[in-house]
């Protein structure tokens, strides 16, 4: 069903008139839906006149959230393909083809809307993958693409630790990343964009070189929660480690289990809690059993975000050894709750974490990774004062660099720089981050 009449919330007040393309956009969600929603809200609250193209499927949740807390300057245009074209995308089947077809239909509606309104720019937010096109680039409006990710890859030497299915999937993914340069539609998107925002340096390196002078690295995630206290909510004296995320091979949890098994030999009272579900859960449970972790690991199925947020303060450290995460929403949540983070020095987590609030382990070969994870956990377990200081530093880092108002302010500066005709490659909007190993 198509809705050409935008849903308006609040009185019009604008600095810039922005058209956002946000296929995934839903309140109170993580991952892509939360990204689309939070960027729309943050830019509207900054005083801009924001129009959002999103799926009609998101309408109920959006209108419910805005009824509870209206946001001035925010309008939604809802669009979906006909019902007969939606059944085959259930459970993720055909979702990429559906997304491309949705983009085409939304573009046709946007062409009609741009004839009525004079947008200052159009900004593609979700899906945020550098291989997926946005037809909004073909509107006669300055176009910003991203933040987009997907260019991150697991180091070759670590792929030997994957199950066979994961190894083959990563090979296919490598080919898809390489083949982007042969895709005329994606080349047109890069050519027509006034700026391409990349979630990580790895994705930036995947953009064809002739377009990189229009590229910037920009963290896509943020938080609007006030900094909580770092006080723990438990008194059992155990060293509590937490993992939150999908149970899939590329999240690197198998390396985390190997490290925790060795770590628990010298810290027998330590406990690991795993919150999540995924296609590789059975493989990971079998590995934990072989490592003798049956009594020290607690498995909790996927929880709503509000319940996950209550789980963070009941732990000491967040373990997140993901191998090619573009963002790392869970990392930002853990930092905001005062947990030091132990991650690998790759992808989005490496941009969120610095030496003040966690450890970034080099991702080269399996034994080195496992040893690095063990060393980081041991330092935190042996030095409670250091652990507390890192937790407090994480809260400050999130508040100072990754709050949604600060993210919106950075994006606004980019918008104004582009309107003034300043070269994109001379204008950095990424928060300060160390590129070395924490």
C-alpha positions in Angstrom: 0.0 0.0 0.0 1.2 3.5 -0.8 0.7 6.6 1.2 1.5 9.8 -0.6 0.2 12.0 2.2 3.0 12.5 4.7 2.3 12.2 8.3 3.2 15.5 9.9 4.1 15.9 13.6 4.4 19.3 15.2 4.7 22.7 13.7 7.1 23.4 10.8 10.4 25.0 11.8 13.4 24.4 9.7 17.0 25.2 9.1 17.6 22.7 6.3 14.9 20.7 4.5 16.2 17.1 4.5 14.8 14.0 2.8 15.9 10.8 4.5 15.7 7.4 2.9 15.3 5.0 5.8 14.0 1.6 4.7 14.6 0.3 8.2 13.3 2.8 10.7 11.6 1.8 14.0 11.6 3.1 17.5 12.9 1.1 20.5 14.9 -1.2 18.3 18.6 -1.9 17.8 20.5 -2.5 14.6 19.3 -1.0 11.3 15.8 -0.1 12.4 17.1 1.8 15.4 19.7 3.6 13.3 17.1 4.9 10.9 14.8 6.1 13.7 17.5 7.7 15.8 19.1 9.7 12.9 15.7 11.0 11.9 14.8 12.0 15.5 18.2 13.6 16.2 18.2 15.7 13.0 14.6 16.9 13.6 15.4 17.7 17.2 18.3 19.8 16.0 15.8 22.0 14.3 15.9 20.7 10.7 12.8 20.0 8.6 13.1 16.2 8.1 11.0 14.1 5.8 11.5 10.3 6.0 10.7 7.7 3.4 10.3 4.3 5.1 8.3 1.1 5.0 4.6 1.2 5.7 5.2 -1.8 7.9 6.9 0.5 10.4 3.9 2.9 10.6 2.2 1.6 13.7 5.4 1.6 15.8 6.4 5.1 14.6 3.0 6.7 15.2 2.7 5.1 18.6 6.1 6.5 19.6 5.3 9.9 18.3 2.0 10.0 20.1 3.8 9.5 23.3 6.5 12.0 22.5 5.9 14.3 19.6 8.9 15.6 17.6 8.6 18.9 15.8 9.7 19.2 12.1 9.4 15.4 11.5 7.2 13.9 8.7 7.0 10.4 7.4 6.0 9.1 4.0 5.2 5.4 4.1 5.6 3.0 1.1 5.6 -0.8 0.6 5.3 -3.1 -2.3 2.0 -4.9 -2.8 1.1 -7.7 -0.4 1.7 -10.4 -3.1 5.3 -9.3 -3.4 6.0 -9.4 0.4 5.4 -13.0 1.3 8.7 -14.3 -0.1 10.9 -12.0 2.0 9.7 -13.5 5.3 12.5 -14.9 7.5 15.1 -13.0 5.4 14.4 -14.8 2.1 14.8 -12.5 -0.8 15.1 -9.4 1.5 17.9 -7.9 -0.7 15.9 -8.1 -3.9 12.8 -6.8 -2.0 14.9 -3.9 -0.8 16.1 -2.9 -4.3 12.5 -3.0 -5.6 11.4 -1.0 -2.6 14.1 1.6 -3.3 12.8 1.9 -6.9 9.2 2.4 -5.8 10.2 4.9 -3.1 12.3 6.8 -5.7 9.3 7.2 -7.9 7.3 8.7 -5.1 10.2 10.9 -4.0 10.4 12.3 -7.6 6.9 13.5 -7.2 7.5 14.9 -3.8 10.6 16.8 -4.9 8.6 18.6 -7.5 6.4 20.0 -4.7 9.1 20.7 -2.2 12.6 22.1 -2.5 14.8 19.9 -0.5 18.3 21.1 0.4 19.6 17.5 0.3 18.7 13.9 0.3 20.4 11.5 2.6 20.4 7.7 2.4 20.6 6.2 5.9 19.3 2.6 5.8 20.1 -0.1 4.6 23.7 1.0 5.3 25.7 -1.4 3.0 28.2 -0.1 0.5 27.1 -2.8 -2.0 23.4 -1.9 -2.0 22.2 1.0 -4.2 20.0 3.9 -3.4 18.0 5.2 -6.3 17.6 8.5 -4.3 21.0 9.4 -5.8 19.2 10.0 -9.1 17.0 12.8 -7.7 18.0 16.3 -8.8 19.1 17.1 -5.2 22.5 16.9 -3.5 22.9 13.3 -2.3 24.7 11.9 0.7 25.2 8.1 0.9 25.6 6.5 4.3 27.1 5.8 6.8 27.5 2.5 4.9 29.5 -0.6 5.9 30.1 -4.1 4.8 33.6 -3.8 3.6 35.0 -5.4 6.7 36.5 -8.9 6.3 37.7 -11.5 8.7 41.5 -11.9 8.6 42.5 -14.9 6.5 44.4 -16.8 9.3 41.3 -16.6 11.6 39.0 -18.2 9.0 40.4 -21.6 9.7 38.5 -21.4 13.0 35.2 -21.1 11.2 32.7 -23.9 10.5 32.8 -24.9 6.9 29.6 -23.1 6.1 31.0 -19.9 7.6 34.2 -20.3 5.6 32.3 -20.6 2.3 29.9 -17.7 3.2 32.9 -15.4 3.8 34.4 -16.4 0.4 31.1 -15.4 -1.3 31.1 -12.2 0.7 34.7 -11.4 -0.4 33.6 -11.9 -4.0 30.6 -9.6 -3.6 32.8 -6.9 -2.1 35.2 -7.2 -5.0 32.5 -7.2 -7.6 31.1 -3.8 -6.5 33.6 -2.1 -8.8 31.9 -3.9 -11.7 28.4 -2.8 -10.8 27.4 0.2 -13.0 24.5 1.1 -10.7 26.8 1.3 -7.7 29.3 3.3 -9.7 26.6 5.7 -10.6 25.6 6.1 -6.9 29.2 6.9 -5.9 29.6 9.3 -8.9 26.4 11.2 -8.1 26.9 11.5 -4.4 28.3 14.7 -3.0 29.6 12.6 0.0 29.9 8.9 0.9 30.1 8.2 4.6 31.8 5.0 5.6 31.2 3.3 9.0 34.8 2.0 9.1 38.2 2.5 7.5 37.9 -1.0 6.0 34.8 0.0 4.1 36.5 3.2 3.0 39.2 1.1 1.4 36.6 -0.8 -0.6 35.3 2.4 -2.3 36.8 2.8 -5.8 39.8 5.1 -5.5 38.5 7.7 -7.9 35.6 8.4 -5.5 37.4 8.4 -2.2 38.0 12.1 -2.2 34.3 12.4 -1.5 34.4 9.9 1.4 34.6 10.3 5.1 34.6 7.8 8.0 31.6 8.4 10.3 30.4 6.2 13.2 26.7 5.6 12.6 25.6 4.7 16.2 24.8 6.9 19.1 22.9 7.1 22.4 20.5 9.5 23.9 20.5 7.9 27.4 22.0 10.0 30.2 25.3 8.6 31.5 24.4 6.1 34.2 26.3 5.5 37.4 29.1 2.9 37.3 27.9 1.2 40.5 27.5 -2.5 40.2 24.1 -4.1 41.1 25.5 -7.3 42.7 27.5 -8.4 45.7 28.5 -12.0 44.9 32.1 -11.2 44.4 32.4 -13.2 41.1 34.1 -11.8 38.0 31.2 -11.5 35.6 31.8 -11.4 31.8 29.0 -10.5 29.4 28.5 -11.1 25.6 25.5 -9.7 23.8 24.9 -10.4 20.1 23.9 -12.8 17.4 25.3 -16.3 17.7 26.9 -16.5 14.3 30.4 -17.5 13.4 31.7 -14.0 12.4 30.9 -12.6 15.8 34.0 -14.4 17.0 32.4 -15.8 20.1 34.1 -19.1 19.5 37.5 -17.3 20.1 36.0 -15.7 23.2 35.0 -19.2 24.5 38.5 -20.5 23.9 39.9 -17.6 25.8 37.5 -17.8 28.6 38.2 -21.5 29.1 41.9 -20.8 29.6 41.1 -17.7 31.7 38.8 -19.7 34.1 41.6 -22.1 34.9 43.2 -19.3 37.0 39.9 -17.6 37.8 37.6 -20.5 38.6 34.9 -18.2 40.1 34.6 -16.2 36.9 31.3 -16.6 34.9 30.4 -15.8 31.3 26.8 -14.8 30.3 25.8 -15.0 26.7 22.7 -13.2 25.5 21.6 -13.9 22.0 20.5 -16.4 19.4 21.5 -17.3 15.9 22.2 -20.0 13.3 25.5 -21.1 14.9 24.2 -21.5 18.5 24.4 -25.3 18.4 28.0 -25.2 17.1 29.0 -22.7 19.9 27.2 -24.8 22.6 29.1 -27.9 21.5 32.4 -26.0 21.6 31.6 -24.7 25.1 30.9 -28.3 26.2 34.2 -29.6 24.8 36.1 -26.8 26.5 34.6 -27.8 29.9 32.5 -24.6 30.3 29.1 -26.3 31.0 29.0 -25.0 34.6 30.5 -21.5 34.0 28.6 -20.2 30.9 25.0 -19.1 31.1 23.0 -19.0 27.9 20.1 -16.6 27.6 17.9 -16.4 24.5 17.5 -13.1 22.7 15.9 -10.4 24.9 14.2 -7.1 24.3 16.5 -4.1 24.3 15.1 -2.8 27.6 15.9 -6.1 29.4 19.4 -6.2 27.9 20.1 -2.7 29.2 19.2 -3.9 32.6 21.7 -6.8 32.3 24.8 -4.7 31.6 25.2 -3.3 35.2 25.1 -6.8 36.6 28.4 -7.6 34.9 32.0 -6.4 35.1 33.4 -6.6 31.5 31.9 -6.8 28.0 33.5 -9.3 25.7 32.9 -8.7 22.0 35.5 -10.4 19.7 33.6 -9.7 16.5 35.6 -10.2 13.3 33.8 -7.9 10.8 31.2 -5.8 12.6 30.5 -2.4 10.9 29.0 -0.7 13.9 28.8 -2.4 17.3 25.6 -1.2 19.0 26.1 -3.5 21.9 29.6 -2.1 22.5 28.2 1.4 22.8 25.5 0.2 25.1 28.1 -1.6 27.3 30.3 1.5 27.5 27.3 3.7 28.4 26.6 1.4 31.3 30.1 1.6 32.6 31.6 -1.7 31.4 35.1 -1.9 30.0 35.1 -3.6 26.6 37.4 -6.3 25.3 37.2 -6.4 21.5 39.3 -7.0 18.4 41.1 -4.1 16.7 38.9 -4.3 13.6 35.7 -2.8 12.3 33.2 -0.6 14.2 34.2 -1.6 17.8 37.7 -0.5 17.2 36.4 3.1 16.5 34.2 3.1 19.6 36.8 1.8 22.1 40.0 3.4 22.9 42.8 2.7 25.5 40.9 4.6 28.2 37.9 2.3 28.3 38.9 -1.1 27.0 41.3 -3.3 25.2 41.6 -3.8 21.4 43.3 -7.1 20.6 45.2 -7.4 17.3 43.4 -9.8 14.9 46.1 -11.7 13.2 46.2 -15.4 14.0 44.1 -17.6 16.4 46.6 -18.2 19.1 47.6 -14.5 19.3 43.9 -13.5 19.5 43.1 -16.0 22.2 46.2 -15.0 24.2 45.3 -11.3 23.8 41.8 -11.8 25.1 43.0 -13.8 28.1 45.5 -11.1 28.9 42.9 -8.4 28.8 40.5 -10.3 31.0 43.2 -11.1 33.4 44.3 -7.5 33.8 40.8 -6.4 34.5 40.2 -9.2 37.0 43.5 -8.6 38.8 43.0 -4.8 39.0 39.5 -3.8 40.2 40.5 -0.1 40.4 41.6 -0.1 36.8 38.4 -1.8 35.8 36.4 0.8 37.6 38.4 3.6 36.0 37.9 2.2 32.5 34.2 1.8 33.1 33.9 5.5 34.1 36.0 6.5 31.1 33.7 4.6 28.8 30.7 6.5 30.2 32.5 9.8 29.6 33.6 8.8 26.1 30.0 7.9 25.1 28.6 11.1 26.5 31.2 13.4 25.0 31.5 11.8 21.5 28.6 9.5 20.7 25.4 11.1 22.1 22.8 11.6 19.4 22.8 15.4 19.8 26.6 15.4 19.1 26.2 13.1 16.2 23.5 15.3 14.7 25.7 18.4 15.2 28.6 16.7 13.3 26.2 15.8 10.5 24.9 19.4 10.4 28.4 20.7 10.0 28.9 18.4 7.1 25.6 19.5 5.5 26.6 23.2 5.8 30.1 22.5 4.5 28.7 20.7 1.4 26.3 23.6 0.8 29.2 26.0 1.0 31.1 24.0 -1.6 33.9 23.1 0.7 35.9 19.9 -0.3 34.6 16.9 1.5 38.0 15.2 2.0 39.1 18.3 4.0 36.2 18.0 6.4 36.3 15.3 9.1 33.3 14.6 11.2 34.4 11.4 12.9 34.9 11.6 16.7 38.5 11.4 18.0 39.8 7.8 17.9 43.1 6.2 18.4 44.1 4.0 15.5 46.6 2.0 17.6 46.0 -1.0 19.8 44.5 -0.3 23.2 
